[in-house]
């Protein structure tokens, strides 16, 4: 089947296993909606059905009970389903058995997210990270389909000695490829580190936008910077971080960084693979946590984001401003209590990136936060270190200057972050 653009369309069925024995299980209805949105984020997929399947515990062989497997087989055949997406972990054995039973391709949540990331990765680093994550995942999918060593192959020592099975050869080939990719990635990460070090010397504060996927980060980023980053109502519309200059109300510039959206149950391979991408957050002076305040599970999404930030090493000392976005999606009677609640909280602002509601006050709040905690200091700078003097003036922190025999004596009013940056010059 093809769409209007001539692209092949794959008919997909989305299943969310609701494990009733799991104390940490999410609301099944919202989880299914998110899984369908994930599927919609992958080009060429047409979701023809979605279902929550309640289980006391997963069955080791086929995940679902025999009766349910047969019932789903009939549905898959009747609806001409070509791909089944299971919103949760599926073991290699379960995947192999279900694919054989249903005669279709099956992807679990990790596999689907990897497919989306692979489709979206734009930078060299993003592509390499996705390839590494996919290989790590593929390595766990190598299923021993035989019990004896029928598929032995001999050879020279460097290809594997006698008795090596095909699965061991495949695993070694993947490991070799992972080593190659890791070397390439290290080079790219070094280049990024150099760029980041160069930015640290540029006298501009960094503001990072973070949030659950599809919270509206990219739309806000575009409004504040005039950039044209992909901003669509779909999950993972932005994958690689994008950085642009924005002007603060005083006229001084700041660097805004748009980051990949977070999501609950992010595959462990991707948490590791995208750590370098999210390192931009570690360098930020201010973090804007953009929330879809209209989402029924906005509080749970908030906890997911804070958990990932904690894993990245972003401590409580980092200044964070919560941006309650998509207020326009709520009825007027629900908007007012939220606006009142935001006014009572420190570092919280209500916005609608779609209608520009509240965005005019966002940058003034950011600048005020950047200027908080300023302290007065006196610095002596020698004549041969004019670069440091120029940096201080570019920062706009100099309140007085006197020339001395050896150089300049400057009085500055600056933040702790600016003082730390100055020390690195």
The 8 nearest C-alpha neighbors of each residue, nearest first, counted from 0:
[[1, 8, 7, 2, 9, 6, 10, 5],
 [2, 0, 7, 8, 6, 5, 3, 4],
 [1, 3, 5, 4, 6, 8, 7, 0],
 [2, 4, 5, 1, 6, 7, 8, 0],
 [5, 3, 2, 6, 1, 7, 43, 8],
 [4, 6, 2, 1, 3, 7, 8, 0],
 [7, 5, 1, 4, 2, 8, 43, 3],
 [6, 8, 1, 0, 43, 5, 2, 9],
 [9, 7, 43, 1, 0, 44, 2, 6],
 [8, 10, 44, 45, 43, 81, 11, 7],
 [9, 11, 45, 80, 81, 46, 44, 47],
 [12, 10, 82, 46, 80, 83, 45, 47],
 [11, 13, 83, 48, 49, 46, 47, 84],
 [14, 12, 49, 84, 83, 85, 48, 50],
 [15, 13, 85, 50, 49, 51, 86, 84],
 [14, 16, 51, 86, 31, 85, 52, 17],
 [15, 17, 52, 53, 18, 51, 14, 54],
 [18, 16, 53, 52, 19, 54, 15, 27],
 [17, 19, 54, 20, 55, 21, 56, 16],
 [20, 18, 55, 21, 17, 54, 53, 56],
 [19, 21, 55, 18, 22, 56, 54, 24],
 [20, 22, 24, 19, 23, 18, 56, 55],
 [23, 21, 24, 20, 19, 18, 25, 17],
 [24, 22, 21, 25, 20, 19, 18, 26],
 [25, 23, 21, 22, 26, 18, 17, 19],
 [26, 24, 27, 23, 30, 29, 17, 28],
 [25, 27, 29, 28, 30, 24, 17, 31],
 [26, 28, 30, 29, 25, 31, 17, 51],
 [29, 27, 31, 30, 26, 32, 51, 25],
 [28, 30, 32, 31, 27, 26, 33, 296],
 [29, 31, 27, 33, 28, 32, 26, 34],
 [30, 32, 34, 28, 33, 29, 15, 27],
 [33, 31, 29, 35, 34, 30, 36, 28],
 [32, 34, 36, 30, 31, 35, 37, 29],
 [33, 35, 37, 31, 36, 32, 86, 30],
 [34, 36, 38, 32, 37, 33, 39, 31],
 [37, 35, 39, 33, 34, 38, 32, 40],
 [36, 38, 34, 40, 35, 39, 234, 33],
 [37, 39, 35, 40, 36, 41, 34, 44],
 [38, 40, 36, 41, 37, 35, 44, 42],
 [41, 39, 37, 38, 233, 234, 36, 42],
 [40, 42, 39, 38, 115, 44, 43, 37],
 [43, 41, 44, 40, 39, 118, 8, 38],
 [42, 44, 8, 9, 7, 41, 45, 6],
 [45, 43, 9, 8, 42, 10, 41, 46],
 [44, 46, 10, 11, 9, 47, 8, 43],
 [45, 47, 11, 48, 12, 10, 44, 13],
 [48, 46, 11, 12, 45, 10, 49, 78],
 [47, 49, 12, 46, 13, 50, 11, 78],
 [50, 48, 13, 14, 12, 51, 47, 35],
 [49, 51, 14, 52, 15, 13, 48, 31],
 [52, 50, 15, 14, 16, 53, 17, 27],
 [53, 51, 16, 17, 15, 50, 54, 14],
 [54, 52, 17, 16, 18, 51, 19, 55],
 [55, 53, 18, 56, 17, 19, 52, 57],
 [54, 56, 19, 20, 18, 53, 57, 17],
 [55, 57, 54, 18, 20, 58, 19, 21],
 [58, 56, 62, 59, 63, 54, 55, 18],
 [57, 59, 62, 63, 60, 61, 56, 64],
 [60, 58, 62, 61, 57, 93, 92, 90],
 [61, 59, 93, 58, 62, 92, 96, 63],
 [60, 62, 93, 63, 58, 97, 59, 96],
 [63, 61, 58, 57, 59, 60, 93, 64],
 [64, 62, 61, 58, 68, 67, 57, 65],
 [63, 65, 67, 66, 68, 58, 62, 61],
 [66, 64, 68, 67, 69, 63, 61, 70],
 [65, 67, 69, 68, 64, 70, 63, 71],
 [68, 66, 70, 69, 64, 65, 71, 63],
 [67, 69, 65, 71, 66, 70, 72, 63],
 [70, 68, 72, 66, 67, 71, 65, 73],
 [71, 69, 67, 73, 72, 68, 66, 74],
 [72, 70, 74, 68, 73, 69, 75, 67],
 [73, 71, 69, 75, 101, 70, 74, 68],
 [74, 72, 76, 70, 71, 75, 77, 69],
 [73, 75, 71, 77, 76, 72, 78, 70],
 [76, 74, 80, 72, 78, 73, 77, 79],
 [75, 77, 79, 73, 74, 78, 72, 80],
 [78, 76, 74, 79, 75, 73, 80, 72],
 [79, 77, 75, 80, 76, 74, 47, 10],
 [80, 78, 76, 77, 75, 81, 10, 74],
 [81, 79, 75, 10, 78, 11, 82, 12],
 [80, 82, 10, 103, 11, 9, 79, 104],
 [81, 83, 11, 104, 103, 105, 80, 10],
 [84, 82, 105, 12, 11, 13, 106, 85],
 [85, 83, 13, 106, 107, 105, 12, 14],
 [86, 84, 107, 14, 87, 15, 13, 108],
 [87, 85, 108, 15, 107, 14, 34, 84],
 [86, 88, 108, 85, 107, 89, 16, 15],
 [87, 89, 107, 108, 90, 86, 109, 85],
 [90, 88, 107, 93, 94, 87, 91, 62],
 [89, 91, 93, 92, 94, 88, 140, 59],
 [90, 92, 94, 140, 93, 142, 95, 89],
 [93, 91, 95, 90, 94, 96, 60, 142],
 [94, 92, 61, 90, 96, 60, 91, 95],
 [95, 93, 91, 97, 92, 96, 98, 90],
 [94, 96, 92, 98, 93, 97, 91, 99],
 [97, 95, 99, 93, 94, 98, 61, 100],
 [96, 98, 100, 94, 99, 95, 101, 61],
 [99, 97, 101, 95, 102, 103, 100, 96],
 [98, 100, 96, 102, 97, 101, 95, 103],
 [101, 99, 97, 98, 102, 96, 72, 68],
 [100, 102, 98, 72, 103, 99, 97, 75],
 [103, 101, 99, 98, 100, 104, 97, 81],
 [104, 102, 98, 81, 101, 82, 105, 83],
 [103, 105, 82, 98, 83, 81, 106, 102],
 [104, 106, 83, 82, 84, 98, 103, 94],
 [107, 105, 84, 110, 111, 85, 83, 108],
 [106, 108, 85, 110, 109, 84, 89, 88],
 [109, 107, 86, 87, 111, 110, 85, 112],
 [108, 110, 112, 266, 111, 107, 113, 88],
 [111, 109, 113, 107, 106, 108, 112, 114],
 [110, 112, 114, 108, 113, 109, 106, 107],
 [113, 111, 115, 109, 114, 110, 116, 108],
 [112, 114, 116, 110, 111, 115, 117, 109],
 [113, 115, 111, 117, 112, 116, 118, 110],
 [116, 114, 112, 118, 117, 113, 41, 119],
 [117, 115, 113, 119, 118, 114, 120, 112],
 [116, 118, 114, 115, 119, 120, 129, 113],
 [117, 119, 115, 116, 120, 114, 41, 42],
 [120, 118, 116, 117, 121, 238, 115, 237],
 [121, 119, 125, 126, 117, 116, 238, 118],
 [120, 122, 119, 125, 239, 126, 123, 238],
 [123, 121, 125, 124, 120, 126, 239, 127],
 [122, 124, 126, 125, 127, 121, 187, 120],
 [125, 123, 127, 122, 126, 128, 187, 184],
 [124, 126, 120, 122, 128, 123, 127, 129],
 [125, 127, 123, 129, 120, 124, 128, 130],
 [128, 126, 130, 124, 129, 125, 131, 123],
 [129, 127, 125, 131, 272, 130, 126, 124],
 [128, 130, 132, 126, 131, 127, 117, 133],
 [131, 129, 127, 133, 128, 132, 134, 126],
 [132, 130, 128, 134, 129, 133, 177, 135],
 [131, 133, 129, 268, 135, 134, 130, 269],
 [132, 134, 136, 130, 131, 135, 137, 129],
 [133, 135, 137, 131, 136, 132, 138, 130],
 [136, 134, 132, 138, 133, 137, 131, 268],
 [135, 137, 133, 134, 138, 139, 132, 140],
 [138, 136, 134, 140, 139, 135, 133, 141],
 [137, 139, 135, 136, 140, 141, 134, 170],
 [138, 140, 137, 136, 141, 135, 91, 142],
 [141, 139, 137, 91, 138, 142, 136, 90],
 [142, 140, 139, 138, 143, 166, 137, 91],
 [143, 141, 144, 140, 91, 92, 166, 139],
 [142, 144, 145, 141, 166, 146, 92, 165],
 [145, 143, 142, 146, 141, 166, 92, 95],
 [144, 146, 143, 147, 148, 149, 150, 142],
 [147, 145, 148, 144, 143, 149, 150, 164],
 [148, 146, 149, 145, 150, 151, 164, 144],
 [147, 149, 150, 151, 164, 146, 162, 145],
 [148, 150, 147, 151, 145, 164, 146, 152],
 [151, 149, 148, 164, 165, 152, 147, 145],
 [152, 150, 164, 162, 148, 149, 163, 165],
 [151, 153, 161, 163, 150, 162, 154, 164],
 [154, 152, 161, 160, 151, 162, 159, 155],
 [153, 155, 160, 158, 159, 156, 161, 152],
 [154, 156, 157, 158, 160, 159, 153, 161],
 [157, 155, 159, 160, 158, 154, 161, 153],
 [156, 158, 155, 159, 160, 154, 153, 168],
 [159, 157, 156, 155, 154, 160, 168, 153],
 [160, 158, 156, 157, 154, 163, 155, 161],
 [159, 161, 156, 153, 154, 163, 155, 162],
 [162, 160, 153, 163, 152, 154, 159, 151],
 [161, 163, 151, 164, 160, 152, 153, 148],
 [164, 162, 161, 151, 160, 159, 152, 167],
 [163, 165, 151, 167, 166, 150, 162, 168],
 [166, 164, 168, 167, 169, 150, 163, 151],
 [165, 167, 169, 168, 164, 170, 141, 143],
 [168, 166, 170, 164, 165, 169, 171, 163],
 [167, 169, 165, 171, 170, 166, 172, 164],
 [170, 168, 166, 172, 167, 171, 165, 173],
 [169, 171, 167, 173, 168, 172, 166, 174],
 [170, 172, 174, 168, 173, 169, 175, 167],
 [173, 171, 169, 175, 174, 170, 168, 176],
 [172, 174, 176, 170, 171, 175, 177, 169],
 [173, 175, 171, 177, 176, 172, 170, 178],
 [176, 174, 172, 178, 173, 177, 171, 179],
 [175, 177, 173, 179, 178, 174, 180, 172],
 [178, 176, 174, 180, 175, 179, 181, 173],
 [177, 179, 181, 175, 176, 180, 174, 182],
 [180, 178, 176, 182, 177, 181, 175, 183],
 [181, 179, 183, 177, 182, 178, 184, 176],
 [180, 182, 184, 178, 183, 179, 177, 185],
 [183, 181, 185, 179, 180, 184, 178, 186],
 [184, 182, 180, 186, 181, 185, 179, 187],
 [183, 185, 181, 187, 186, 182, 188, 180],
 [184, 186, 188, 182, 187, 183, 189, 181],
 [187, 185, 189, 183, 184, 188, 190, 182],
 [186, 188, 184, 190, 189, 185, 124, 191],
 [187, 189, 191, 185, 190, 186, 184, 192],
 [190, 188, 192, 186, 191, 187, 185, 193],
 [189, 191, 187, 193, 188, 192, 194, 186],
 [192, 190, 188, 194, 193, 189, 195, 187],
 [191, 193, 195, 189, 190, 194, 196, 188],
 [194, 192, 196, 190, 191, 195, 197, 189],
 [195, 193, 191, 197, 192, 196, 198, 190],
 [194, 196, 192, 198, 197, 193, 191, 199],
 [197, 195, 199, 193, 198, 194, 192, 200],
 [196, 198, 194, 200, 195, 199, 193, 201],
 [197, 199, 201, 195, 200, 196, 194, 203],
 [200, 198, 196, 197, 201, 195, 420, 202],
 [201, 199, 198, 197, 202, 424, 196, 420],
 [200, 202, 198, 199, 203, 197, 390, 204],
 [201, 203, 394, 200, 393, 390, 204, 199],
 [204, 202, 253, 201, 252, 254, 205, 394],
 [203, 205, 253, 284, 254, 206, 202, 283],
 [206, 204, 254, 283, 284, 253, 255, 207],
 [205, 207, 255, 285, 283, 286, 284, 254],
 [208, 206, 256, 286, 280, 283, 255, 287],
 [207, 209, 287, 257, 286, 256, 288, 258],
 [210, 208, 288, 258, 289, 287, 207, 260],
 [211, 209, 289, 288, 260, 290, 261, 304],
 [210, 212, 261, 260, 214, 262, 300, 304],
 [211, 213, 260, 261, 214, 234, 235, 262],
 [212, 214, 234, 215, 233, 232, 211, 235],
 [215, 213, 291, 290, 212, 211, 216, 289],
 [216, 214, 218, 213, 217, 219, 324, 289],
 [217, 215, 219, 218, 214, 220, 289, 208],
 [216, 218, 220, 230, 219, 215, 221, 228],
 [217, 219, 221, 220, 215, 216, 230, 352],
 [220, 218, 222, 216, 221, 217, 352, 223],
 [219, 221, 217, 223, 218, 222, 216, 224],
 [220, 222, 226, 225, 218, 224, 219, 223],
 [223, 221, 219, 220, 225, 224, 218, 352],
 [222, 224, 220, 221, 225, 219, 245, 358],
 [225, 223, 245, 226, 221, 222, 220, 244],
 [224, 226, 221, 222, 223, 227, 220, 245],
 [227, 225, 221, 224, 228, 220, 243, 222],
 [226, 228, 221, 229, 225, 230, 224, 220],
 [227, 229, 226, 230, 221, 217, 237, 241],
 [228, 230, 231, 236, 227, 237, 217, 218],
 [231, 229, 217, 218, 228, 236, 232, 237],
 [230, 232, 233, 236, 229, 213, 234, 218],
 [231, 233, 213, 230, 234, 236, 215, 214],
 [234, 232, 231, 40, 236, 213, 235, 36],
 [233, 235, 213, 212, 236, 40, 37, 36],
 [236, 234, 237, 212, 260, 238, 233, 259],
 [235, 237, 234, 233, 231, 230, 229, 238],
 [238, 236, 235, 259, 239, 229, 258, 260],
 [237, 239, 259, 120, 235, 119, 236, 240],
 [238, 240, 237, 259, 125, 241, 120, 121],
 [241, 239, 258, 257, 259, 256, 238, 242],
 [240, 242, 257, 256, 239, 243, 258, 228],
 [243, 241, 256, 255, 257, 254, 240, 244],
 [242, 244, 255, 254, 224, 245, 256, 241],
 [243, 245, 254, 253, 255, 252, 224, 246],
 [244, 246, 224, 253, 252, 254, 223, 247],
 [247, 245, 252, 250, 251, 253, 248, 244],
 [246, 248, 250, 249, 251, 252, 362, 245],
 [249, 247, 250, 363, 246, 362, 251, 366],
 [250, 248, 247, 251, 246, 366, 363, 252],
 [251, 249, 247, 248, 246, 252, 245, 253],
 [252, 250, 247, 249, 246, 253, 248, 203],
 [251, 253, 246, 245, 247, 203, 244, 250],
 [254, 252, 203, 204, 245, 244, 205, 246],
 [253, 255, 244, 205, 243, 206, 204, 245],
 [254, 256, 206, 243, 242, 207, 205, 244],
 [255, 257, 242, 207, 241, 208, 206, 258],
 [256, 258, 241, 208, 240, 207, 242, 217],
 [259, 257, 240, 209, 208, 256, 260, 239],
 [258, 260, 238, 237, 239, 240, 261, 235],
 [261, 259, 212, 211, 210, 235, 258, 262],
 [260, 262, 211, 212, 210, 304, 259, 263],
 [263, 261, 211, 265, 212, 264, 260, 303],
 [262, 264, 265, 303, 261, 300, 304, 211],
 [263, 265, 266, 262, 267, 87, 303, 108],
 [264, 266, 263, 262, 267, 270, 269, 109],
 [267, 265, 269, 268, 109, 264, 270, 112],
 [266, 268, 270, 269, 265, 271, 264, 272],
 [269, 267, 132, 266, 271, 270, 272, 135],
 [268, 270, 272, 271, 266, 267, 273, 132],
 [269, 271, 267, 273, 268, 272, 274, 266],
 [270, 272, 269, 274, 268, 273, 267, 132],
 [271, 273, 269, 128, 270, 274, 268, 132],
 [274, 272, 276, 275, 270, 271, 269, 277],
 [273, 275, 277, 271, 276, 272, 270, 278],
 [276, 274, 278, 273, 277, 272, 188, 279],
 [277, 275, 273, 274, 278, 279, 240, 239],
 [276, 278, 279, 274, 275, 280, 273, 258],
 [279, 277, 275, 281, 280, 276, 274, 282],
 [278, 280, 277, 282, 281, 276, 283, 207],
 [281, 279, 278, 283, 282, 277, 207, 286],
 [282, 280, 278, 279, 283, 313, 277, 312],
 [281, 283, 279, 280, 284, 278, 205, 195],
 [284, 282, 205, 280, 285, 206, 281, 207],
 [283, 285, 205, 206, 204, 282, 286, 416],
 [284, 286, 206, 318, 283, 319, 207, 287],
 [287, 285, 319, 207, 206, 208, 288, 320],
 [286, 288, 208, 320, 319, 321, 289, 207],
 [287, 289, 321, 209, 210, 322, 320, 208],
 [288, 290, 322, 210, 287, 321, 216, 209],
 [291, 289, 323, 214, 292, 324, 322, 210],
 [292, 290, 214, 324, 293, 294, 325, 323],
 [291, 293, 323, 290, 294, 324, 297, 325],
 [294, 292, 291, 329, 328, 325, 326, 295],
 [293, 295, 297, 296, 292, 291, 290, 298],
 [296, 294, 297, 293, 292, 29, 298, 299],
 [297, 295, 299, 294, 298, 300, 29, 293],
 [296, 298, 300, 294, 299, 295, 292, 301],
 [299, 297, 301, 300, 296, 302, 295, 292],
 [298, 300, 302, 296, 301, 297, 303, 304],
 [301, 299, 303, 297, 298, 302, 211, 296],
 [302, 300, 298, 304, 299, 303, 297, 305],
 [301, 303, 305, 299, 300, 304, 306, 298],
 [304, 302, 300, 306, 301, 305, 263, 299],
 [305, 303, 307, 301, 306, 302, 210, 261],
 [306, 304, 308, 302, 307, 303, 309, 301],
 [305, 307, 309, 303, 304, 308, 302, 310],
 [308, 306, 310, 304, 309, 305, 311, 303],
 [309, 307, 311, 305, 313, 310, 306, 304],
 [308, 310, 306, 312, 313, 311, 307, 305],
 [311, 309, 307, 308, 312, 306, 313, 305],
 [312, 310, 308, 309, 313, 307, 274, 281],
 [311, 313, 309, 310, 314, 308, 281, 307],
 [312, 314, 309, 308, 311, 281, 317, 315],
 [315, 313, 316, 317, 312, 309, 308, 311],
 [314, 316, 317, 313, 318, 309, 319, 312],
 [315, 317, 314, 318, 313, 319, 285, 284],
 [318, 316, 315, 314, 319, 313, 285, 284],
 [319, 317, 285, 316, 286, 320, 284, 368],
 [320, 318, 286, 287, 285, 317, 321, 288],
 [319, 321, 346, 287, 347, 288, 286, 322],
 [322, 320, 347, 288, 287, 289, 346, 323],
 [321, 323, 289, 348, 324, 288, 349, 290],
 [324, 322, 349, 290, 292, 350, 348, 321],
 [323, 325, 350, 291, 351, 326, 290, 292],
 [326, 324, 351, 327, 328, 291, 293, 292],
 [325, 327, 328, 351, 324, 329, 350, 293],
 [328, 326, 325, 329, 351, 330, 354, 353],
 [329, 327, 326, 325, 293, 330, 351, 292],
 [328, 330, 327, 326, 293, 333, 334, 331],
 [329, 331, 333, 332, 334, 328, 327, 326],
 [332, 330, 334, 333, 329, 335, 327, 326],
 [331, 333, 330, 334, 335, 336, 329, 337],
 [334, 332, 331, 330, 335, 329, 336, 337],
 [335, 333, 331, 337, 332, 336, 329, 338],
 [334, 336, 338, 337, 333, 332, 339, 331],
 [337, 335, 339, 338, 334, 340, 333, 332],
 [338, 336, 340, 334, 339, 335, 341, 333],
 [337, 339, 335, 341, 340, 336, 334, 342],
 [340, 338, 336, 342, 337, 341, 335, 343],
 [339, 341, 337, 343, 338, 342, 336, 344],
 [340, 342, 338, 344, 343, 347, 339, 348],
 [343, 341, 339, 340, 344, 338, 347, 345],
 [344, 342, 340, 341, 339, 345, 347, 338],
 [345, 343, 341, 342, 347, 346, 340, 348],
 [344, 346, 347, 343, 342, 341, 320, 348],
 [347, 345, 320, 321, 344, 348, 319, 364],
 [348, 346, 321, 341, 345, 320, 322, 344],
 [347, 349, 322, 323, 341, 321, 350, 346],
 [350, 348, 323, 322, 324, 357, 338, 341],
 [351, 349, 357, 324, 356, 323, 358, 326],
 [350, 352, 325, 356, 324, 353, 354, 326],
 [351, 353, 355, 219, 354, 218, 350, 356],
 [352, 354, 351, 355, 325, 218, 356, 327],
 [353, 355, 356, 351, 352, 327, 350, 357],
 [356, 354, 352, 358, 351, 353, 357, 350],
 [357, 355, 351, 350, 354, 358, 352, 359],
 [358, 356, 350, 359, 360, 349, 355, 351],
 [357, 359, 361, 360, 355, 356, 350, 352],
 [358, 360, 357, 361, 362, 355, 356, 363],
 [359, 361, 358, 363, 357, 362, 364, 348],
 [362, 360, 358, 364, 363, 359, 365, 357],
 [361, 363, 365, 364, 360, 247, 366, 248],
 [364, 362, 366, 365, 360, 361, 248, 367],
 [363, 365, 367, 361, 362, 366, 368, 360],
 [366, 364, 362, 368, 363, 367, 369, 361],
 [367, 365, 369, 363, 368, 364, 362, 370],
 [366, 368, 364, 370, 369, 365, 363, 371],
 [367, 369, 365, 371, 366, 370, 364, 318],
 [370, 368, 366, 367, 371, 365, 285, 284],
 [369, 371, 367, 368, 373, 366, 372, 414],
 [372, 370, 368, 373, 369, 367, 414, 366],
 [371, 373, 414, 374, 370, 415, 413, 369],
 [372, 374, 414, 413, 371, 412, 370, 375],
 [375, 373, 412, 413, 414, 372, 376, 415],
 [374, 376, 412, 411, 413, 373, 410, 377],
 [375, 377, 411, 410, 412, 374, 378, 413],
 [376, 378, 410, 409, 411, 408, 379, 375],
 [379, 377, 409, 408, 380, 410, 376, 411],
 [378, 380, 408, 407, 409, 381, 377, 406],
 [379, 381, 407, 406, 378, 408, 384, 382],
 [382, 380, 406, 383, 405, 384, 407, 379],
 [383, 381, 406, 384, 385, 405, 380, 407],
 [382, 384, 381, 385, 406, 380, 386, 405],
 [385, 383, 386, 382, 381, 387, 380, 388],
 [384, 386, 388, 387, 383, 382, 389, 381],
 [385, 387, 389, 384, 388, 390, 383, 424],
 [388, 386, 390, 389, 385, 384, 391, 424],
 [387, 389, 385, 391, 390, 386, 392, 380],
 [388, 390, 386, 392, 387, 391, 385, 393],
 [391, 389, 387, 393, 388, 392, 386, 394],
 [392, 390, 394, 388, 393, 389, 396, 387],
 [391, 393, 395, 389, 394, 390, 397, 396],
 [392, 394, 390, 395, 391, 389, 202, 396],
 [395, 393, 391, 392, 396, 202, 390, 203],
 [394, 396, 392, 393, 397, 391, 251, 398],
 [395, 397, 412, 411, 394, 413, 391, 392],
 [398, 396, 411, 399, 395, 410, 392, 391],
 [397, 399, 411, 410, 396, 412, 400, 409],
 [400, 398, 410, 409, 397, 401, 411, 408],
 [401, 399, 409, 408, 410, 407, 402, 398],
 [402, 400, 408, 407, 403, 409, 399, 406],
 [403, 401, 407, 406, 408, 400, 404, 405],
 [402, 404, 406, 407, 405, 401, 408, 379],
 [405, 403, 406, 402, 407, 382, 381, 408],
 [406, 404, 403, 381, 382, 407, 380, 402],
 [405, 407, 381, 382, 403, 380, 404, 402],
 [408, 406, 402, 380, 403, 401, 379, 409],
 [409, 407, 379, 401, 378, 400, 402, 380],
 [410, 408, 400, 378, 377, 399, 407, 411],
 [409, 411, 377, 399, 398, 376, 397, 400],
 [412, 410, 397, 396, 376, 398, 375, 413],
 [411, 413, 375, 396, 374, 373, 376, 397],
 [414, 412, 373, 374, 396, 411, 417, 418],
 [413, 415, 373, 417, 416, 372, 418, 374],
 [414, 416, 418, 417, 419, 413, 373, 372],
 [417, 415, 419, 414, 418, 420, 284, 413],
 [416, 418, 420, 414, 419, 415, 421, 413],
 [417, 419, 415, 421, 416, 420, 414, 422],
 [420, 418, 416, 422, 417, 421, 415, 423],
 [421, 419, 417, 423, 422, 418, 416, 199],
 [420, 422, 418, 424, 423, 419, 417, 387],
 [423, 421, 419, 420, 424, 418, 417, 387],
 [424, 422, 420, 421, 419, 200, 199, 418],
 [423, 421, 422, 200, 420, 387, 199, 386]]
